[in-house]
């Protein structure tokens, strides 16, 4: 019996090959770790010279740079001489939205991605399986990798900040509390843009302690303060009260529904009747536009593999906030994360 013949779509097969490729992502991350873009900032340089300043061998470095040049990250201007492209410019450390530290090649992450099948089969973090401990516990005992991870988060925050600054009427506000805002980079960026605003960072004491330098570097120390506390500690410092707005940027998706409800209720208790809560969070349904949807899906898989959490659909967030006597008013799409404006019910 003759088997049915199928039309062969070679373009589709090539596209699948590109999607399955991890050669380019690994090469890009190594180029970032070697600061190749910084070494090309002044103009084209030969691979021998680049190898000397990056502490590598010219032959393997040439192969890496040609691989990236094939994807328009760098360009080979003449044989073995490379220069920056428009795509490579944000990889410079002096770029205003620098992504130079955004893509570290962390061996602990790579090992976890290698067991993504475990997460898909069980819903549990592959990272825990591979390393025998949770992501944050691991980082607490591996300071070098923790430092590089923190730098990647600061780079992501710069990009997210730029995308949301023009998407919401921040000028209507006078006081903001950033709950779980890390070292204060996001809050400092908002205060630097809107000079009338005052801000408070609320995070764990050892995290909030690092905000003073961030505020000083941004020139907003006179309008910003950091408060250490935990929403899970009933006897500790509670969320500061009476602000015009409260921020959750990439916070809720780290928590299960029960813990997220506790957090939301704590914030609801701190809000005035006319306060608002702005949840800047990955979502996994295309409520507003495609960019926010795709970003949400990537974060969702990242959380699944690394920490066992995950992004929610907007309808799930809407249901969650109702348990804390809050209501979703509107959703605003941006090029990175959507903004969910939430008010007291």
SULPECOR-V805437 format. One record per residue. N is the residue number from 1. SS is DSSP state (2 for helix, 1 for strand, 0 for the rest). PHI is phi in whole degrees, -180 to 180 (NA if undefined). BURIAL is # if it has 9 or more other ideal C-beta (glycine too) atoms within 8 Angstrom, else .. Layout:
N:SS:PHI:BURIAL
N:SS:PHI:BURIAL
This chain:
1:0:NA:.
2:0:-80:.
3:0:-72:.
4:0:-63:.
5:0:-91:.
6:0:-115:.
7:0:-69:.
8:0:-94:.
9:0:-99:.
10:2:-65:.
11:2:-63:.
12:2:-65:.
13:2:-67:#
14:2:-64:.
15:2:-62:.
16:2:-62:.
17:2:-62:.
18:2:-65:.
19:2:-67:.
20:2:-83:.
21:0:-72:.
22:0:-119:.
23:2:-67:.
24:2:-63:#
25:2:-58:#
26:2:-68:#
27:2:-62:#
28:2:-62:#
29:2:-68:#
30:2:-66:#
31:2:-61:#
32:2:-67:#
33:2:-61:.
34:0:-84:#
35:0:57:#
36:2:-60:#
37:2:-62:#
38:2:-63:#
39:2:-73:#
40:0:-104:#
41:0:-61:#
42:0:-85:.
43:0:140:.
44:0:-60:#
45:1:-142:#
46:1:-76:#
47:2:-67:#
48:2:-64:.
49:2:-68:.
50:2:-64:#
51:2:-63:#
52:2:-66:.
53:2:-79:.
54:2:-100:#
55:0:70:.
56:0:-124:#
57:0:-98:.
58:2:-61:#
59:2:-62:.
60:2:-62:.
61:2:-64:#
62:2:-60:#
63:2:-65:.
64:2:-65:#
65:2:-67:#
66:2:-68:#
67:2:-61:#
68:2:-70:#
69:2:-63:#
70:0:-67:.
71:0:-112:.
72:0:68:.
73:0:-96:#
74:0:79:#
75:1:-141:#
76:1:-90:#
77:1:-70:.
78:1:-139:.
79:0:-51:.
80:0:69:#
81:1:-115:#
82:1:-124:#
83:1:-141:#
84:0:-74:#
85:0:-111:#
86:2:-59:.
87:2:-68:.
88:2:-87:#
89:2:-55:#
90:0:-66:#
91:0:-82:#
92:0:-75:#
93:0:-71:#
94:0:-96:.
95:0:-71:#
96:0:-60:.
97:0:-120:.
98:0:-53:#
99:0:-109:#
100:0:-59:#
101:0:-108:#
102:0:-76:#
103:0:-126:#
104:0:-70:#
105:0:-93:#
106:0:-93:#
107:2:-63:.
108:2:-67:#
109:2:-69:#
110:2:-60:#
111:2:-62:#
112:2:-68:#
113:2:-61:#
114:0:-66:.
115:0:-120:#
116:2:-57:#
117:2:-57:.
118:2:-62:#
119:2:-64:#
120:2:-69:.
121:2:-74:.
122:2:-117:.
123:0:80:.
124:0:-103:#
125:0:-67:#
126:2:-65:#
127:2:-59:#
128:2:-62:#
129:2:-64:#
130:2:-72:#
131:2:-106:#
132:0:72:.
133:0:-159:.
134:0:-75:#
135:2:-60:#
136:2:-71:.
137:2:-65:.
138:2:-62:#
139:2:-63:#
140:2:-65:.
141:0:-109:.
142:0:-130:#
143:2:-61:.
144:2:-67:.
145:2:-68:#
146:2:-63:#
147:2:-62:.
148:2:-71:#
149:2:-63:#
150:2:-60:#
151:2:-64:#
152:2:-66:#
153:2:-70:#
154:2:-66:#
155:2:-65:#
156:2:-63:#
157:2:-63:#
158:2:-59:#
159:2:-69:#
160:2:-64:#
161:2:-60:#
162:2:-61:.
163:2:-75:#
164:2:-100:#
165:2:-60:#
166:0:-94:.
167:0:-98:#
168:0:-137:#
169:0:-78:.
170:2:-60:#
171:2:-63:.
172:2:-76:.
173:0:-100:#
174:0:-124:.
175:1:-144:#
176:1:-137:#
177:1:-116:#
178:1:-96:#
179:1:-89:#
180:0:73:#
181:0:-87:#
182:0:64:#
183:0:-87:#
184:0:92:#
185:2:-61:#
186:2:-67:#
187:2:-63:#
188:2:-60:#
189:2:-65:#
190:2:-67:#
191:2:-65:#
192:2:-67:#
193:2:-81:.
194:0:-115:#
195:0:-71:.
196:0:-87:.
197:0:-80:#
198:1:-115:#
199:1:-137:#
200:1:-130:#
201:1:-95:#
202:1:-124:#
203:1:-157:#
204:0:-54:.
205:2:-53:.
206:2:-70:.
207:2:-84:#
208:2:-63:#
209:0:-64:#
210:0:-87:#
211:2:-77:#
212:2:-57:#
213:2:-67:.
214:2:-62:#
215:2:-64:#
216:2:-64:.
217:2:-62:.
218:2:-87:#
219:0:72:.
220:0:-122:#
221:2:-58:.
222:2:-74:.
223:2:-124:.
224:1:-136:#
225:1:-141:.
226:1:-118:#
227:1:-121:#
228:1:-92:#
229:0:-178:#
230:0:-145:.
231:0:-71:#
232:0:-88:.
233:0:-100:.
234:0:-66:.
235:0:-100:.
236:0:-92:.
237:0:-61:.
238:0:-96:#
239:0:-60:#
240:0:-56:#
241:0:-98:.
242:0:79:.
243:0:-81:#
244:0:-66:.
245:1:-144:#
246:1:-121:#
247:1:-115:#
248:1:-122:#
249:1:-107:#
250:0:51:#
251:0:-115:#
252:2:-60:#
253:2:-71:#
254:2:-81:.
255:0:-117:#
256:0:-72:.
257:2:-60:.
258:2:-65:.
259:2:-69:#
260:2:-63:#
261:2:-65:#
262:2:-60:#
263:2:-62:#
264:2:-62:#
265:2:-68:#
266:2:-62:#
267:2:-70:#
268:2:-59:#
269:2:-66:#
270:2:-85:#
271:0:-79:#
272:0:-79:.
273:0:-58:.
274:0:-104:.
275:0:-73:#
276:1:-133:#
277:1:-113:#
278:1:-108:#
279:1:-96:#
280:1:-106:#
281:1:-146:#
282:0:-61:#
283:1:-127:#
284:0:-118:#
285:0:-139:#
286:0:-79:.
287:0:-69:#
288:0:-113:.
289:0:-153:.
290:2:-67:.
291:2:-62:#
292:2:-62:#
293:2:-65:#
294:2:-64:.
295:2:-60:#
296:2:-62:#
297:2:-65:#
298:2:-65:#
299:2:-62:#
300:2:-61:#
301:2:-69:.
302:2:-61:.
303:2:-65:#
304:2:-59:#
305:2:-74:#
306:2:-94:#
307:0:-132:#
308:0:84:#
309:0:-89:#
310:0:173:#
311:0:-77:#
312:1:-113:#
313:0:-75:.
314:2:-59:#
315:2:-63:.
316:2:-70:.
317:2:-65:#
318:2:-60:#
319:2:-65:.
320:2:-64:#
321:2:-69:#
322:2:-64:#
323:0:-67:.
324:0:-110:#
325:0:61:.
326:1:-125:#
327:1:-140:#
328:1:-78:#
329:1:-94:.
330:1:-161:.
331:1:-125:#
332:1:-116:#
333:0:-83:#
334:0:-134:#
335:0:-73:.
336:0:-119:#
337:0:-112:#
338:1:-73:#
339:1:-108:#
340:1:-104:#
341:1:-90:#
342:1:-126:#
343:1:-125:#
344:1:-60:#
345:0:-74:.
